[in-house]
Amino acid sequence: MPGLVELSKRHAELRVVGLCKSENYGYDVGEKKAVRPLTTETYPAHVEKFRTDMKLTYPLAINDTGANNKAFKIIGVPTLVVIDREGIVRWASVGAGEHGLMEIVVDGLMKK
């Protein structure tokens, strides 16, 4: 996540969005532990607190439908997806990914 913040600072026109699947648990950054249980009503506030605590400069959205999981064939969390200006998926990685590789992909796409 800090790498995504840095990458978005280098490329002002880059749009980074974190997409969260609605869950009944979360993570407390300050306490460094899982938070359970969370309800549908409390989850959005938890996500915003997480974003603030992590000092993320990009928005976090919440998806309840699972449509993105199907569309991008999500098999693990986190999954990073780079989509170009035409809406074509150019790179995807399950897990935190290799930061350097994602930077190469994004840097290359931003030059086009």
Chimera marker file (.cmm) of the C-alpha trace (Angstrom):
<marker_set name="trace">
<marker id="1" x="0.000" y="0.000" z="0.000" r="1" g="1" b="0" radius="0.5"/>
<marker id="2" x="2.765" y="2.511" z="0.722" r="1" g="1" b="0" radius="0.5"/>
<marker id="3" x="4.236" y="1.601" z="-2.673" r="1" g="1" b="0" radius="0.5"/>
<marker id="4" x="0.954" y="2.462" z="-4.353" r="1" g="1" b="0" radius="0.5"/>
<marker id="5" x="0.967" y="5.836" z="-2.588" r="1" g="1" b="0" radius="0.5"/>
<marker id="6" x="4.502" y="6.522" z="-3.869" r="1" g="1" b="0" radius="0.5"/>
<marker id="7" x="3.641" y="5.368" z="-7.377" r="1" g="1" b="0" radius="0.5"/>
<marker id="8" x="0.607" y="7.665" z="-7.490" r="1" g="1" b="0" radius="0.5"/>
<marker id="9" x="2.776" y="10.580" z="-6.312" r="1" g="1" b="0" radius="0.5"/>
<marker id="10" x="5.156" y="10.013" z="-9.243" r="1" g="1" b="0" radius="0.5"/>
<marker id="11" x="2.311" y="9.833" z="-11.761" r="1" g="1" b="0" radius="0.5"/>
<marker id="12" x="-0.288" y="12.505" z="-10.991" r="1" g="1" b="0" radius="0.5"/>
<marker id="13" x="-2.565" y="11.196" z="-13.758" r="1" g="1" b="0" radius="0.5"/>
<marker id="14" x="-2.527" y="7.643" z="-12.345" r="1" g="1" b="0" radius="0.5"/>
<marker id="15" x="-5.775" y="6.611" z="-10.669" r="1" g="1" b="0" radius="0.5"/>
<marker id="16" x="-5.376" y="4.202" z="-7.782" r="1" g="1" b="0" radius="0.5"/>
<marker id="17" x="-8.456" y="2.728" z="-6.124" r="1" g="1" b="0" radius="0.5"/>
<marker id="18" x="-8.469" y="0.094" z="-3.415" r="1" g="1" b="0" radius="0.5"/>
<marker id="19" x="-11.451" y="-2.202" z="-3.586" r="1" g="1" b="0" radius="0.5"/>
<marker id="20" x="-12.487" y="-3.964" z="-0.390" r="1" g="1" b="0" radius="0.5"/>
<marker id="21" x="-14.809" y="-6.907" z="-0.196" r="1" g="1" b="0" radius="0.5"/>
<marker id="22" x="-17.319" y="-6.416" z="2.591" r="1" g="1" b="0" radius="0.5"/>
<marker id="23" x="-16.285" y="-8.662" z="5.471" r="1" g="1" b="0" radius="0.5"/>
<marker id="24" x="-17.282" y="-9.226" z="9.091" r="1" g="1" b="0" radius="0.5"/>
<marker id="25" x="-13.730" y="-8.484" z="10.225" r="1" g="1" b="0" radius="0.5"/>
<marker id="26" x="-10.975" y="-5.975" z="9.593" r="1" g="1" b="0" radius="0.5"/>
<marker id="27" x="-7.542" y="-4.921" z="10.791" r="1" g="1" b="0" radius="0.5"/>
<marker id="28" x="-6.705" y="-2.281" z="13.369" r="1" g="1" b="0" radius="0.5"/>
<marker id="29" x="-3.439" y="-0.641" z="12.306" r="1" g="1" b="0" radius="0.5"/>
<marker id="30" x="-2.733" y="0.954" z="15.694" r="1" g="1" b="0" radius="0.5"/>
<marker id="31" x="-3.439" y="-2.213" z="17.657" r="1" g="1" b="0" radius="0.5"/>
<marker id="32" x="-1.846" y="-4.463" z="15.002" r="1" g="1" b="0" radius="0.5"/>
<marker id="33" x="-4.608" y="-7.015" z="15.296" r="1" g="1" b="0" radius="0.5"/>
<marker id="34" x="-7.786" y="-8.263" z="13.688" r="1" g="1" b="0" radius="0.5"/>
<marker id="35" x="-11.047" y="-6.600" z="14.627" r="1" g="1" b="0" radius="0.5"/>
<marker id="36" x="-14.114" y="-8.831" z="14.960" r="1" g="1" b="0" radius="0.5"/>
<marker id="37" x="-16.997" y="-8.704" z="14.511" r="1" g="1" b="0" radius="0.5"/>
<marker id="38" x="-17.828" y="-5.913" z="12.101" r="1" g="1" b="0" radius="0.5"/>
<marker id="39" x="-21.330" y="-5.444" z="10.772" r="1" g="1" b="0" radius="0.5"/>
<marker id="40" x="-22.503" y="-4.197" z="7.398" r="1" g="1" b="0" radius="0.5"/>
<marker id="41" x="-23.245" y="-0.896" z="9.121" r="1" g="1" b="0" radius="0.5"/>
<marker id="42" x="-19.852" y="-0.505" z="10.841" r="1" g="1" b="0" radius="0.5"/>
<marker id="43" x="-17.651" y="-1.808" z="8.000" r="1" g="1" b="0" radius="0.5"/>
<marker id="44" x="-17.506" y="1.465" z="5.977" r="1" g="1" b="0" radius="0.5"/>
<marker id="45" x="-16.309" y="3.463" z="9.009" r="1" g="1" b="0" radius="0.5"/>
<marker id="46" x="-13.718" y="0.776" z="9.739" r="1" g="1" b="0" radius="0.5"/>
<marker id="47" x="-12.433" y="0.940" z="6.146" r="1" g="1" b="0" radius="0.5"/>
<marker id="48" x="-12.121" y="4.741" z="6.341" r="1" g="1" b="0" radius="0.5"/>
<marker id="49" x="-10.241" y="4.508" z="9.664" r="1" g="1" b="0" radius="0.5"/>
<marker id="50" x="-7.909" y="1.916" z="8.124" r="1" g="1" b="0" radius="0.5"/>
<marker id="51" x="-7.288" y="4.223" z="5.131" r="1" g="1" b="0" radius="0.5"/>
<marker id="52" x="-6.510" y="7.136" z="7.434" r="1" g="1" b="0" radius="0.5"/>
<marker id="53" x="-4.298" y="5.081" z="9.771" r="1" g="1" b="0" radius="0.5"/>
<marker id="54" x="-2.340" y="3.706" z="6.793" r="1" g="1" b="0" radius="0.5"/>
<marker id="55" x="-1.994" y="7.264" z="5.392" r="1" g="1" b="0" radius="0.5"/>
<marker id="56" x="-3.367" y="6.172" z="2.045" r="1" g="1" b="0" radius="0.5"/>
<marker id="57" x="-3.853" y="8.971" z="-0.460" r="1" g="1" b="0" radius="0.5"/>
<marker id="58" x="-6.187" y="6.967" z="-2.663" r="1" g="1" b="0" radius="0.5"/>
<marker id="59" x="-9.807" y="6.000" z="-2.002" r="1" g="1" b="0" radius="0.5"/>
<marker id="60" x="-10.978" y="2.635" z="-0.755" r="1" g="1" b="0" radius="0.5"/>
<marker id="61" x="-14.299" y="1.448" z="-2.139" r="1" g="1" b="0" radius="0.5"/>
<marker id="62" x="-16.426" y="-1.414" z="-0.838" r="1" g="1" b="0" radius="0.5"/>
<marker id="63" x="-17.910" y="-4.061" z="-3.120" r="1" g="1" b="0" radius="0.5"/>
<marker id="64" x="-20.599" y="-6.384" z="-1.800" r="1" g="1" b="0" radius="0.5"/>
<marker id="65" x="-21.548" y="-8.128" z="-5.030" r="1" g="1" b="0" radius="0.5"/>
<marker id="66" x="-18.481" y="-10.216" z="-5.805" r="1" g="1" b="0" radius="0.5"/>
<marker id="67" x="-18.704" y="-9.110" z="-9.454" r="1" g="1" b="0" radius="0.5"/>
<marker id="68" x="-15.106" y="-7.868" z="-9.432" r="1" g="1" b="0" radius="0.5"/>
<marker id="69" x="-13.923" y="-11.163" z="-7.959" r="1" g="1" b="0" radius="0.5"/>
<marker id="70" x="-15.455" y="-12.944" z="-10.940" r="1" g="1" b="0" radius="0.5"/>
<marker id="71" x="-14.399" y="-10.388" z="-13.554" r="1" g="1" b="0" radius="0.5"/>
<marker id="72" x="-10.753" y="-10.364" z="-12.461" r="1" g="1" b="0" radius="0.5"/>
<marker id="73" x="-10.680" y="-14.017" z="-11.342" r="1" g="1" b="0" radius="0.5"/>
<marker id="74" x="-9.604" y="-13.017" z="-7.833" r="1" g="1" b="0" radius="0.5"/>
<marker id="75" x="-8.156" y="-16.023" z="-6.012" r="1" g="1" b="0" radius="0.5"/>
<marker id="76" x="-6.283" y="-14.269" z="-3.226" r="1" g="1" b="0" radius="0.5"/>
<marker id="77" x="-6.042" y="-11.060" z="-1.264" r="1" g="1" b="0" radius="0.5"/>
<marker id="78" x="-4.618" y="-8.651" z="-2.059" r="1" g="1" b="0" radius="0.5"/>
<marker id="79" x="-4.777" y="-8.789" z="-5.832" r="1" g="1" b="0" radius="0.5"/>
<marker id="80" x="-3.223" y="-5.937" z="-7.786" r="1" g="1" b="0" radius="0.5"/>
<marker id="81" x="-4.610" y="-5.141" z="-11.231" r="1" g="1" b="0" radius="0.5"/>
<marker id="82" x="-3.226" y="-2.560" z="-13.662" r="1" g="1" b="0" radius="0.5"/>
<marker id="83" x="-5.752" y="-1.404" z="-16.265" r="1" g="1" b="0" radius="0.5"/>
<marker id="84" x="-4.711" y="0.880" z="-19.112" r="1" g="1" b="0" radius="0.5"/>
<marker id="85" x="-6.537" y="3.915" z="-20.478" r="1" g="1" b="0" radius="0.5"/>
<marker id="86" x="-8.564" y="1.735" z="-22.847" r="1" g="1" b="0" radius="0.5"/>
<marker id="87" x="-9.766" y="-0.504" z="-20.013" r="1" g="1" b="0" radius="0.5"/>
<marker id="88" x="-7.477" y="-3.437" z="-20.886" r="1" g="1" b="0" radius="0.5"/>
<marker id="89" x="-5.949" y="-5.394" z="-18.008" r="1" g="1" b="0" radius="0.5"/>
<marker id="90" x="-2.192" y="-5.155" z="-18.566" r="1" g="1" b="0" radius="0.5"/>
<marker id="91" x="-0.916" y="-6.815" z="-15.402" r="1" g="1" b="0" radius="0.5"/>
<marker id="92" x="-2.244" y="-8.642" z="-12.374" r="1" g="1" b="0" radius="0.5"/>
<marker id="93" x="-0.625" y="-10.172" z="-9.335" r="1" g="1" b="0" radius="0.5"/>
<marker id="94" x="-2.009" y="-12.158" z="-6.427" r="1" g="1" b="0" radius="0.5"/>
<marker id="95" x="-0.486" y="-11.099" z="-3.136" r="1" g="1" b="0" radius="0.5"/>
<marker id="96" x="1.432" y="-7.940" z="-2.418" r="1" g="1" b="0" radius="0.5"/>
<marker id="97" x="3.219" y="-8.377" z="-5.739" r="1" g="1" b="0" radius="0.5"/>
<marker id="98" x="6.735" y="-7.503" z="-6.623" r="1" g="1" b="0" radius="0.5"/>
<marker id="99" x="6.755" y="-3.766" z="-6.182" r="1" g="1" b="0" radius="0.5"/>
<marker id="100" x="9.514" y="-3.221" z="-8.744" r="1" g="1" b="0" radius="0.5"/>
<marker id="101" x="7.641" y="-5.179" z="-11.412" r="1" g="1" b="0" radius="0.5"/>
<marker id="102" x="4.449" y="-3.205" z="-10.918" r="1" g="1" b="0" radius="0.5"/>
<marker id="103" x="6.443" y="0.026" z="-11.177" r="1" g="1" b="0" radius="0.5"/>
<marker id="104" x="7.931" y="-1.101" z="-14.507" r="1" g="1" b="0" radius="0.5"/>
<marker id="105" x="4.468" y="-1.917" z="-15.871" r="1" g="1" b="0" radius="0.5"/>
<marker id="106" x="2.918" y="1.371" z="-14.699" r="1" g="1" b="0" radius="0.5"/>
<marker id="107" x="5.903" y="3.471" z="-15.784" r="1" g="1" b="0" radius="0.5"/>
<marker id="108" x="5.710" y="1.899" z="-19.259" r="1" g="1" b="0" radius="0.5"/>
<marker id="109" x="1.973" y="2.451" z="-19.587" r="1" g="1" b="0" radius="0.5"/>
<marker id="110" x="2.176" y="6.047" z="-18.415" r="1" g="1" b="0" radius="0.5"/>
<marker id="111" x="4.677" y="6.862" z="-21.193" r="1" g="1" b="0" radius="0.5"/>
<marker id="112" x="2.188" y="5.873" z="-23.907" r="1" g="1" b="0" radius="0.5"/>
<link id1="1" id2="2" r="1" g="1" b="0" radius="0.2"/>
<link id1="2" id2="3" r="1" g="1" b="0" radius="0.2"/>
<link id1="3" id2="4" r="1" g="1" b="0" radius="0.2"/>
<link id1="4" id2="5" r="1" g="1" b="0" radius="0.2"/>
<link id1="5" id2="6" r="1" g="1" b="0" radius="0.2"/>
<link id1="6" id2="7" r="1" g="1" b="0" radius="0.2"/>
<link id1="7" id2="8" r="1" g="1" b="0" radius="0.2"/>
<link id1="8" id2="9" r="1" g="1" b="0" radius="0.2"/>
<link id1="9" id2="10" r="1" g="1" b="0" radius="0.2"/>
<link id1="10" id2="11" r="1" g="1" b="0" radius="0.2"/>
<link id1="11" id2="12" r="1" g="1" b="0" radius="0.2"/>
<link id1="12" id2="13" r="1" g="1" b="0" radius="0.2"/>
<link id1="13" id2="14" r="1" g="1" b="0" radius="0.2"/>
<link id1="14" id2="15" r="1" g="1" b="0" radius="0.2"/>
<link id1="15" id2="16" r="1" g="1" b="0" radius="0.2"/>
<link id1="16" id2="17" r="1" g="1" b="0" radius="0.2"/>
<link id1="17" id2="18" r="1" g="1" b="0" radius="0.2"/>
<link id1="18" id2="19" r="1" g="1" b="0" radius="0.2"/>
<link id1="19" id2="20" r="1" g="1" b="0" radius="0.2"/>
<link id1="20" id2="21" r="1" g="1" b="0" radius="0.2"/>
<link id1="21" id2="22" r="1" g="1" b="0" radius="0.2"/>
<link id1="22" id2="23" r="1" g="1" b="0" radius="0.2"/>
<link id1="23" id2="24" r="1" g="1" b="0" radius="0.2"/>
<link id1="24" id2="25" r="1" g="1" b="0" radius="0.2"/>
<link id1="25" id2="26" r="1" g="1" b="0" radius="0.2"/>
<link id1="26" id2="27" r="1" g="1" b="0" radius="0.2"/>
<link id1="27" id2="28" r="1" g="1" b="0" radius="0.2"/>
<link id1="28" id2="29" r="1" g="1" b="0" radius="0.2"/>
<link id1="29" id2="30" r="1" g="1" b="0" radius="0.2"/>
<link id1="30" id2="31" r="1" g="1" b="0" radius="0.2"/>
<link id1="31" id2="32" r="1" g="1" b="0" radius="0.2"/>
<link id1="32" id2="33" r="1" g="1" b="0" radius="0.2"/>
<link id1="33" id2="34" r="1" g="1" b="0" radius="0.2"/>
<link id1="34" id2="35" r="1" g="1" b="0" radius="0.2"/>
<link id1="35" id2="36" r="1" g="1" b="0" radius="0.2"/>
<link id1="36" id2="37" r="1" g="1" b="0" radius="0.2"/>
<link id1="37" id2="38" r="1" g="1" b="0" radius="0.2"/>
<link id1="38" id2="39" r="1" g="1" b="0" radius="0.2"/>
<link id1="39" id2="40" r="1" g="1" b="0" radius="0.2"/>
<link id1="40" id2="41" r="1" g="1" b="0" radius="0.2"/>
<link id1="41" id2="42" r="1" g="1" b="0" radius="0.2"/>
<link id1="42" id2="43" r="1" g="1" b="0" radius="0.2"/>
<link id1="43" id2="44" r="1" g="1" b="0" radius="0.2"/>
<link id1="44" id2="45" r="1" g="1" b="0" radius="0.2"/>
<link id1="45" id2="46" r="1" g="1" b="0" radius="0.2"/>
<link id1="46" id2="47" r="1" g="1" b="0" radius="0.2"/>
<link id1="47" id2="48" r="1" g="1" b="0" radius="0.2"/>
<link id1="48" id2="49" r="1" g="1" b="0" radius="0.2"/>
<link id1="49" id2="50" r="1" g="1" b="0" radius="0.2"/>
<link id1="50" id2="51" r="1" g="1" b="0" radius="0.2"/>
<link id1="51" id2="52" r="1" g="1" b="0" radius="0.2"/>
<link id1="52" id2="53" r="1" g="1" b="0" radius="0.2"/>
<link id1="53" id2="54" r="1" g="1" b="0" radius="0.2"/>
<link id1="54" id2="55" r="1" g="1" b="0" radius="0.2"/>
<link id1="55" id2="56" r="1" g="1" b="0" radius="0.2"/>
<link id1="56" id2="57" r="1" g="1" b="0" radius="0.2"/>
<link id1="57" id2="58" r="1" g="1" b="0" radius="0.2"/>
<link id1="58" id2="59" r="1" g="1" b="0" radius="0.2"/>
<link id1="59" id2="60" r="1" g="1" b="0" radius="0.2"/>
<link id1="60" id2="61" r="1" g="1" b="0" radius="0.2"/>
<link id1="61" id2="62" r="1" g="1" b="0" radius="0.2"/>
<link id1="62" id2="63" r="1" g="1" b="0" radius="0.2"/>
<link id1="63" id2="64" r="1" g="1" b="0" radius="0.2"/>
<link id1="64" id2="65" r="1" g="1" b="0" radius="0.2"/>
<link id1="65" id2="66" r="1" g="1" b="0" radius="0.2"/>
<link id1="66" id2="67" r="1" g="1" b="0" radius="0.2"/>
<link id1="67" id2="68" r="1" g="1" b="0" radius="0.2"/>
<link id1="68" id2="69" r="1" g="1" b="0" radius="0.2"/>
<link id1="69" id2="70" r="1" g="1" b="0" radius="0.2"/>
<link id1="70" id2="71" r="1" g="1" b="0" radius="0.2"/>
<link id1="71" id2="72" r="1" g="1" b="0" radius="0.2"/>
<link id1="72" id2="73" r="1" g="1" b="0" radius="0.2"/>
<link id1="73" id2="74" r="1" g="1" b="0" radius="0.2"/>
<link id1="74" id2="75" r="1" g="1" b="0" radius="0.2"/>
<link id1="75" id2="76" r="1" g="1" b="0" radius="0.2"/>
<link id1="76" id2="77" r="1" g="1" b="0" radius="0.2"/>
<link id1="77" id2="78" r="1" g="1" b="0" radius="0.2"/>
<link id1="78" id2="79" r="1" g="1" b="0" radius="0.2"/>
<link id1="79" id2="80" r="1" g="1" b="0" radius="0.2"/>
<link id1="80" id2="81" r="1" g="1" b="0" radius="0.2"/>
<link id1="81" id2="82" r="1" g="1" b="0" radius="0.2"/>
<link id1="82" id2="83" r="1" g="1" b="0" radius="0.2"/>
<link id1="83" id2="84" r="1" g="1" b="0" radius="0.2"/>
<link id1="84" id2="85" r="1" g="1" b="0" radius="0.2"/>
<link id1="85" id2="86" r="1" g="1" b="0" radius="0.2"/>
<link id1="86" id2="87" r="1" g="1" b="0" radius="0.2"/>
<link id1="87" id2="88" r="1" g="1" b="0" radius="0.2"/>
<link id1="88" id2="89" r="1" g="1" b="0" radius="0.2"/>
<link id1="89" id2="90" r="1" g="1" b="0" radius="0.2"/>
<link id1="90" id2="91" r="1" g="1" b="0" radius="0.2"/>
<link id1="91" id2="92" r="1" g="1" b="0" radius="0.2"/>
<link id1="92" id2="93" r="1" g="1" b="0" radius="0.2"/>
<link id1="93" id2="94" r="1" g="1" b="0" radius="0.2"/>
<link id1="94" id2="95" r="1" g="1" b="0" radius="0.2"/>
<link id1="95" id2="96" r="1" g="1" b="0" radius="0.2"/>
<link id1="96" id2="97" r="1" g="1" b="0" radius="0.2"/>
<link id1="97" id2="98" r="1" g="1" b="0" radius="0.2"/>
<link id1="98" id2="99" r="1" g="1" b="0" radius="0.2"/>
<link id1="99" id2="100" r="1" g="1" b="0" radius="0.2"/>
<link id1="100" id2="101" r="1" g="1" b="0" radius="0.2"/>
<link id1="101" id2="102" r="1" g="1" b="0" radius="0.2"/>
<link id1="102" id2="103" r="1" g="1" b="0" radius="0.2"/>
<link id1="103" id2="104" r="1" g="1" b="0" radius="0.2"/>
<link id1="104" id2="105" r="1" g="1" b="0" radius="0.2"/>
<link id1="105" id2="106" r="1" g="1" b="0" radius="0.2"/>
<link id1="106" id2="107" r="1" g="1" b="0" radius="0.2"/>
<link id1="107" id2="108" r="1" g="1" b="0" radius="0.2"/>
<link id1="108" id2="109" r="1" g="1" b="0" radius="0.2"/>
<link id1="109" id2="110" r="1" g="1" b="0" radius="0.2"/>
<link id1="110" id2="111" r="1" g="1" b="0" radius="0.2"/>
<link id1="111" id2="112" r="1" g="1" b="0" radius="0.2"/>
</marker_set>
